Each structure stands twice: as structure tokens, then as C-alpha cells.
Amino acid sequence: MFVDFFLQGVSDVVPQPGSLRKPRSRSGYWAKDKVVVLSAGFRQLSSSTTSTQSKIRWQSREVKDLHTPKVIFFDAAGTLLEVRGSVGEIYSRVAAQYGLHADAEQLQQNFARWFRLQPPLAFPGNTPKERLPSLEKDWWRNLVRAVFADFGSFQHFDDFFDDVFERFRTGECWRVYDDVAPTLAELKQRGLRLGVISNFDSRLDDVLRACELEQFFDSVHISTRVGAAKPDPAIFQAALREHSIEPQQAIHVGDALREDIEGAKAVGIRAILLDRNNHHTDNSSRITSLDQLLAFPER
């Protein structure tokens, strides 16, 4: 507006050849008056521009803040820790103590097959907290019974199951990946909040404690407590609510394409695939070791 006014009055303030009179503007004011008016206009324009620039800078900081990661969520098994040896090896070793000799490799194959066929490890969200341990144990009992079905009668199955179920609560059956503790410590040092989102049961609390990882995490969301298993959006949304953040302010790291990557992206969380075995070389958002994550929050 002020620029248009200035351009319109340029010819009026330039003396015409042969003229000794002060040039007048079309509005009847002396040119010097228009210059004063224009000067005031430019001061107003300058003030308005400064205000606009400040607003833009403020909005820019707000947008940047919205997209700066405040919380990084992690899957548990396959991301932070792994089973020592294999599930089949542990089942075989413990079963032998209860009188049944079963091939570890066959047990591992059975476990992989039946695990995929199990319903999600989650129960209705209104399930009383005191009922969860028994529901969790029943879920695993049904799975393990199916794993051993090919080996005939297992007279002491119940005793075996109680034993092996508790062993997986301890550090005996789990190994923390070498890159985990140093990476988590560095992320905490940078001021980031960390959380776990896992399709697991309440034994995960004990596992994290036994593996000396508990102290790194500000939150732990497991499917049995939330009442939803990844890739269900509800478990990711529950974690976001607890931290009072928008999806754009979180990162989720996991090793499963469907449960972790697709599940997180569906709610707007940036997802990073931890591809430790280099199976997904075509994925542009992958890392092959957890310490590579240290570069991501600074990008």
C-alpha cells in the first residue's frame, strides 16, 4: 500500500523543466508535505515489517520445536535385547529337567509357527490390573503347550511351564545388545526422554530391571496393560498422551516392519527401522546398529 502511494507520487515531486514553482501533488498538498507523509508512511511500513519478521521468527521457532524430537520410543525384544541362544534351546534344556527330551531346533520351528498364529498379546482395556498376570500366563501356556504338542505326552508340563515362564522374567534368558546401554546413556545426556512400546507382558518390568536398563526409561508401555498390541494405533497414542507430545515430536525405533514401522507411521510418529541383520537394504529410514541413532536427533 505505502509502496504504491510512493510510486504514484514520484512524478509530482520532480521539478518540471522551465518551472520555478514548487511542484504540487494531485491531492493539492505541496510536494514537501507529501514527502513528510511518505516518510511517516515508511516509518509505519518499517515498524510493520519488523513486527511481521518477529512473528515469522516466532512461528519458525514454534514449527521447529514441534518437529524436534522430545521423546524416543523403543521396541524391546529384537531392539534392546535378544533371547540368549534361542527359545527352542531354552525350552529343550528346561524340559529335559522334567523328563522330556525334545529337539531344540524342532521346538524353535514350532515356536515360530505357533507364535504367529496366537491372538494379539493384549486384553480389553478395562481388564482389572490384578487379573493381568493370570491372563498373561494363560496366553503363554496355550502357546507353549502347542509348541510341545508334537512330542507326545508331557507328564510334568505344568511344572515345566511354571519354571520356564519365571526364567524368562530374569536376566538368565536375555542378552542386551552391546550398543544399547551406551546409546541410551548418550541420548539421556542430550536431554531426551526415552520410552518403551512393546508387545510384551508385565514381566518386561522385571527384565529391564534385571538387565540394568530400567533407569534409562521414563515410560514403559506394554500391550497387555494398554489393551492394544502394535501395530494398533492405541498403544502408540497412549505413549504420546503420557508424555503430552504431538506425534511429530516423537521417534519410534524397532525391528519389525509391520508392528513398529507401519504402526508408528500410521499415527504420525517418525519411525526408524533397526535392521541389525541387514535384511531391508531398500529401506531409507533404517539403521543397522542402535548407536547410529545418535545422528538422527540432530538432523
Helices and strands as residue ranges (DSSP letters): H 2-8, G 11-13, H 31-67, E 71-74, E 81-83, H 87-96, H 104-117, G 129-131, H 132-147, G 149-151, H 157-167, G 171-173, E 174-176, H 180-189, E 193-198, H 203-210, G 214-216, E 219-222, H 223-226, H 233-243, G 247-249, E 250-254, I 257-262, H 263-266, E 270-274, E 286-287, G 290-298
